[in-house]
C-alpha cells in the first residue's frame, strides 16, 4: 500500500494528461481555505467549548494559540520540505495530518486532548500551506493570469478566515461545537482524493538537506515567546513566570539566526532579507497580522458576551465583513496595475485603521450597524486590499528554488504576527477589564484592544510608505 501511494505521488504528469490549470488552482485554493478557515471557525464555538469541557481562561485562548503557534512555528520547515521533497507530497502529508487531527479534536473529552489536537492541526497546516501557493504559481504562466490566480488564492484565504464566523455559528447552533472540527474530515478527504489524482509534482531538486537544527530552534523560539506573552495576562509583565520565557524565546531566536548564518544549507537563508521587497513586505505583513487577526476574535466575543448574540447570529453579523475582505482582495490587482503595489498596500492599511478606530468607540449597548457592520466592513475591506500587494512584494525577487521557503515565510510573518498580536491584545484587554465580567467592563477591554490595533496599523502604513519598493522587481520569481 505504501509503495502504491508513493508511486501515485511521484508519478510524473505528462503534458497530454496534465490537468487544466483551473483544477490545480481550485485544489490549491481548497487547501488554503481549510487552513485559514480553521484559524477563525473556532471563535464562535469558544463559549460552548468552555462550558462543555470546563476550559480555563488561559485554556480558552490556547484553543486559538495552539493552532496558530504550531502553524507559524513549523511554516518555514514546511516550505523548505516542499522545495526539497516535493510540493505535492507535502500537500498530501499536511492535509492528511490536518484531517486526522480535526477528527481527534472533534472527539476530545478533556482540555488537554483538544489543545493537543489543535497543535497537531497547526503542524499539518504548516506543512500544507506553503505548498498551496507554489503549486498554484507553477501551474499558471507568469503575467496577468498568474496575478489573477494569486488574487483568487488571497481572496479564498481571506474568505476562509472571514467565513469562519458564519460556518462556526451554523454548526454550533445546528449541531454542536464539535462539528467546527469534524466538518474538516469529509472535506479534507475529498480534497485529498482530488490532489492525489490531479496535482502534478514539483521540487527544487538541488540536493540540499533539510536544516533540522534551524527548524527546531525557530519553532521553539516562537512558541516560547508566545507562551511568555500569554503568561503576562495572569502573572503580569514583571513576573518571573512571564519574563523567563520571554528571555528564553528571544535567546532561541538569536541562536537560530546565528545557526542560519553559519550553516551551508540554512532553513531560512538570511540573504533573502537583503532583498528590499522581501524584507519590507514581510515586516509589514507581520504588523498587519498582529492587528487584523484579533478582529475576528474580539468581534465574536463582543457580539456574544456583550450584545447577547447567539453563535449563529454572531456569524451572520460578520457576513458583510466576510464579503468585504473578498471584495478587497479581488479589487487589489486592478488597483495595483494603476497606482502600484506599494500605494495599494498603504491605502488598504489606512482603510483598515479607520475601521479599527471606529470599532474602538464601541459601547455596551451598541447597535448592529454602527457597532459591528460598518466598522467591520472597513476593517476587512482594508485587509483584503493590503494582502495581495504585500504578498506579491514579499514573494518577489527570490530564486525559483526558494519558492516554497518564501511562501512559508509569507505565511509565517502573517500568522505569527497574528498569534503574538492576539496574545498581546488579549493581555491588554484583560488588564483593562481588571477581572470584571460585566458588559461594560468587557467592552472597555475590547475597545482598548481595537485602539491599540489602530496604532499598530498606522505605524505599519508609515513603514510601508517609506520602505516598500515602488514596484515589484522585474525578476520576481513564482508569484
Long-range contacts (C-beta under 8 A, 24 or more apart in sequence): 8-196, 9-86, 9-88, 9-89, 9-92, 9-196, 9-201, 10-86, 10-89, 10-201, 11-201, 12-200, 12-201, 13-200, 13-201, 18-200, 19-198, 19-199, 19-200, 21-139, 21-140, 21-145, 21-149, 23-194, 23-198, 24-135, 24-136, 24-139, 24-198, 24-199, 24-200, 25-136, 25-139, 25-140, 25-149, 25-152, 25-153, 27-135, 27-191, 27-194, 27-195, 27-198, 27-199, 28-131, 28-132, 28-133, 28-135, 28-136, 28-139, 28-153, 29-132, 29-136, 29-152, 29-153, 29-156, 29-157, 30-191, 30-194, 31-91, 31-94, 31-95, 31-128, 31-129, 31-131, 31-132, 31-191, 31-195, 32-129, 32-132, 32-133, 32-153, 32-156, 32-157, 32-160, 33-156, 33-157, 33-159, 33-160, 34-95, 34-98, 34-160, 34-184, 34-187, 34-188, 34-191, 35-71, 35-98, 35-125, 35-128, 35-129, 35-132, 35-157, 35-160, 36-157, 36-158, 36-160, 36-161, 36-164, 37-160, 37-161, 37-163, 37-164, 37-167, 38-67, 38-98, 38-102, 38-121, 38-125, 38-164, 38-181, 38-184, 39-64, 39-67, 39-68, 39-71, 39-161, 39-164, 39-293, 39-415, 39-418, 40-160, 40-161, 40-162, 40-164, 40-165, 40-168, 40-296, 41-164, 41-165, 41-167, 41-168, 41-180, 42-67, 42-118, 42-164, 42-168, 42-180, 42-181, 43-164, 43-165, 43-168, 43-296, 43-297, 43-300, 43-301, 44-164, 44-165, 44-168, 44-169, 44-172, 44-180, 44-300, 44-304, 44-311, 44-314, 44-315, 45-168, 45-171, 45-172, 45-177, 45-180, 45-311, 46-300, 46-301, 47-304, 47-305, 47-311, 48-172, 48-176, 48-177, 48-311, 49-114, 49-177, 52-176, 52-177, 53-108, 53-109, 53-110, 53-111, 53-114, 54-111, 55-111, 55-114, 56-111, 57-234, 58-230, 58-233, 58-234, 59-111, 59-115, 61-230, 61-233, 61-422, 61-423, 61-426, 62-115, 62-118, 62-230, 63-114, 63-115, 63-118, 64-297, 64-422, 65-226, 65-230, 65-419, 65-422, 65-423, 66-115, 66-116, 66-118, 66-119, 66-122, 67-118, 67-119, 67-121, 67-122, 67-125, 68-122, 68-293, 68-415, 68-416, 68-418, 68-419, 68-422, 69-119, 69-122, 69-222, 69-223, 69-226, 69-416, 69-419, 70-118, 70-119, 70-120, 70-121, 70-122, 70-123, 70-125, 70-126, 70-223, 71-122, 71-123, 71-125, 71-126, 71-129, 71-411, 71-415, 71-419, 72-126, 72-222, 72-411, 72-412, 72-415, 72-416, 72-419, 73-122, 73-126, 73-218, 73-219, 73-220, 73-222, 73-223, 73-416, 74-122, 74-123, 74-126, 74-127, 74-215, 74-219, 75-126, 75-129, 75-130, 75-408, 75-409, 75-411, 75-412, 75-415, 76-215, 76-218, 76-267, 76-268, 76-405, 76-408, 76-409, 76-412, 77-126, 77-127, 77-210, 77-215, 77-219, 77-267, 77-408, 78-126, 78-127, 78-128, 78-129, 78-130, 78-131, 78-408, 79-130, 79-131, 79-134, 79-404, 79-405, 79-406, 79-407, 79-408, 79-409, 79-411, 80-210, 80-211, 80-215, 80-267, 80-404, 80-405, 80-408, 81-127, 81-210, 81-404, 82-127, 82-130, 82-131, 82-134, 82-203, 82-404, 82-408, 83-134, 83-203, 83-204, 83-401, 83-402, 83-403, 83-404, 83-405, 84-203, 84-204, 84-206, 84-208, 84-209, 84-210, 85-203, 86-201, 86-202, 86-203, 87-131, 87-134, 87-135, 87-138, 87-201, 87-202, 87-203, 87-404, 88-131, 88-135, 88-195, 88-199, 88-200, 88-201, 88-202, 89-201, 90-127, 90-128, 90-130, 90-131, 90-404, 91-128, 91-131, 91-132, 91-135, 91-195, 91-199, 92-192, 92-195, 92-196, 93-127, 94-124, 94-125, 94-126, 94-127, 94-128, 94-129, 94-131, 95-124, 95-128, 95-188, 95-191, 95-192, 95-195, 96-124, 96-188, 96-192, 97-123, 97-124, 97-127, 98-124, 98-125, 98-128, 98-184, 98-188, 99-124, 99-184, 99-185, 99-188, 99-189, 99-192, 100-124, 102-181, 102-182, 102-183, 102-184, 102-185, 102-188, 103-181, 103-182, 103-185, 105-181, 106-178, 106-179, 106-181, 106-182, 106-185, 107-178, 107-182, 117-181, 126-408, 129-407, 129-408, 129-411, 130-404, 130-405, 130-407, 130-408, 130-411, 131-404, 131-407, 133-395, 133-407, 133-410, 133-478, 133-479, 134-202, 134-403, 134-404, 134-407, 134-478, 135-199, 135-200, 135-202, 136-479, 137-403, 137-478, 137-479, 138-200, 138-202, 138-403, 138-478, 139-200, 142-476, 146-479, 147-333, 147-336, 147-392, 148-333, 150-333, 150-388, 150-391, 150-392, 150-479, 151-329, 151-330, 151-332, 151-333, 151-388, 152-330, 154-329, 154-332, 154-384, 154-387, 154-388, 154-391, 155-325, 155-326, 155-329, 155-330, 155-384, 157-387, 158-325, 158-326, 158-328, 158-329, 158-380, 158-383, 158-384, 158-387, 159-322, 159-325, 159-326, 159-329, 161-296, 161-325, 162-296, 162-318, 162-321, 162-322, 162-323, 162-324, 162-325, 162-326, 162-380, 163-322, 164-296, 165-296, 165-299, 165-300, 165-314, 165-315, 165-317, 165-318, 165-319, 165-322, 166-315, 166-316, 166-318, 166-319, 166-322, 167-315, 168-311, 168-315, 169-310, 169-311, 169-312, 169-313, 169-314, 169-315, 169-316, 170-312, 170-315, 172-311, 172-312, 173-310, 173-311, 173-312, 174-312, 204-400, 204-401, 204-402, 204-403, 204-404, 206-401, 208-265, 209-265, 210-265, 210-267, 211-259, 211-260, 211-263, 211-265, 211-266, 211-267, 213-259, 213-263, 214-256, 214-259, 214-260, 214-263, 214-266, 214-267, 214-268, 215-267, 217-252, 217-253, 217-255, 217-256, 217-259, 218-252, 218-253, 218-256, 218-267, 218-268, 220-252, 221-249, 221-250, 221-251, 221-252, 221-253, 221-255, 221-256, 222-249, 222-253, 222-416, 223-249, 224-248, 224-249, 224-252, 225-249, 225-250, 225-253, 225-420, 226-419, 226-420, 226-423, 229-420, 229-423, 229-424, 229-427, 230-423, 230-426, 230-427, 232-427, 233-423, 233-426, 233-427, 233-430, 233-431, 267-405, 268-405, 268-409, 269-402, 269-405, 272-398, 272-402, 272-405, 272-406, 272-409, 275-396, 275-397, 275-398, 275-473, 276-467, 276-469, 277-393, 277-394, 277-396, 277-397, 277-468, 277-469, 277-472, 277-473, 278-393, 278-394, 278-395, 278-396, 278-397, 278-398, 278-406, 278-409, 280-393, 280-463, 280-464, 280-467, 280-468, 280-469, 281-345, 281-390, 281-391, 281-393, 281-394, 281-468, 282-394, 282-409, 282-410, 282-413, 283-413, 283-463, 283-467, 284-345, 284-349, 284-390, 284-460, 284-463, 284-464, 284-467, 284-468, 285-390, 285-391, 285-394, 285-410, 285-413, 285-414, 285-417, 286-413, 286-414, 286-416, 286-417, 287-417, 287-456, 287-457, 287-459, 287-460, 287-463, 288-349, 288-352, 288-383, 288-386, 288-387, 288-390, 288-414, 288-417, 288-457, 288-460, 289-413, 289-414, 289-415, 289-416, 289-417, 289-418, 289-421, 290-417, 290-418, 290-420, 290-421, 290-424, 290-453, 290-456, 291-352, 291-356, 291-421, 291-452, 291-453, 291-454, 291-456, 291-457, 291-460, 292-352, 292-379, 292-383, 292-418, 292-453, 292-457, 293-415, 293-417, 293-418, 293-419, 293-421, 293-422, 294-418, 294-421, 294-422, 294-425, 294-449, 294-453, 295-321, 295-356, 295-359, 295-376, 295-379, 295-380, 295-383, 295-453, 297-422, 297-426, 298-425, 298-429, 298-446, 298-449, 298-450, 299-359, 299-372, 299-376, 301-442, 301-446, 302-362, 302-371, 302-372, 302-442, 302-443, 302-446, 303-372, 305-439, 305-442, 306-364, 306-366, 306-439, 306-442, 306-443, 306-446, 307-366, 307-371, 307-372, 317-368, 317-372, 317-373, 318-372, 318-376, 320-373, 320-376, 320-377, 321-373, 321-376, 321-377, 321-379, 321-380, 322-380, 324-376, 324-377, 324-378, 324-380, 324-381, 324-384, 325-380, 325-381, 325-383, 325-384, 326-384, 327-381, 327-384, 328-380, 328-381, 328-382, 328-383, 328-384, 328-385, 328-386, 328-387, 329-384, 329-385, 329-387, 329-388, 330-384, 331-384, 331-385, 332-384, 332-385, 332-386, 332-387, 332-388, 332-389, 333-388, 335-385, 336-388, 336-389, 336-392, 340-470, 340-471, 341-389, 341-390, 341-392, 341-393, 341-468, 341-471, 341-472, 342-389, 342-393, 342-464, 342-465, 342-468, 342-469, 342-470, 342-471, 344-385, 344-386, 344-388, 344-389, 345-385, 345-386, 345-389, 345-390, 345-393, 345-464, 345-468, 346-461, 346-464, 346-465, 346-468, 347-385, 348-381, 348-382, 348-383, 348-384, 348-385, 348-386, 348-387, 348-389, 349-382, 349-386, 349-457, 349-460, 349-461, 349-464, 350-382, 350-457, 350-458, 350-461, 351-378, 351-381, 351-382, 351-385, 352-378, 352-379, 352-380, 352-381, 352-382, 352-383, 352-386, 352-457, 353-382, 353-454, 353-457, 353-458, 353-461, 354-378, 354-382, 355-379, 355-380, 355-381, 355-382, 356-450, 356-451, 356-453, 356-454, 356-457, 357-450, 357-451, 357-454, 359-447, 359-450, 360-447, 360-448, 360-450, 360-451, 360-453, 360-454, 361-447, 362-443, 362-446, 362-447, 362-450, 363-443, 364-439, 364-440, 364-442, 364-443, 391-479, 392-472, 392-476, 392-479, 393-468, 393-469, 393-472, 395-476, 395-477, 395-478, 395-479, 396-472, 396-473, 396-475, 396-476, 396-477, 397-473, 397-475, 397-476, 397-477, 398-477, 399-477, 400-477, 400-478, 402-477, 403-477, 403-478, 403-479, 406-477, 407-478, 407-479, 421-453, 421-456, 424-452, 425-449, 425-452, 425-453, 428-452
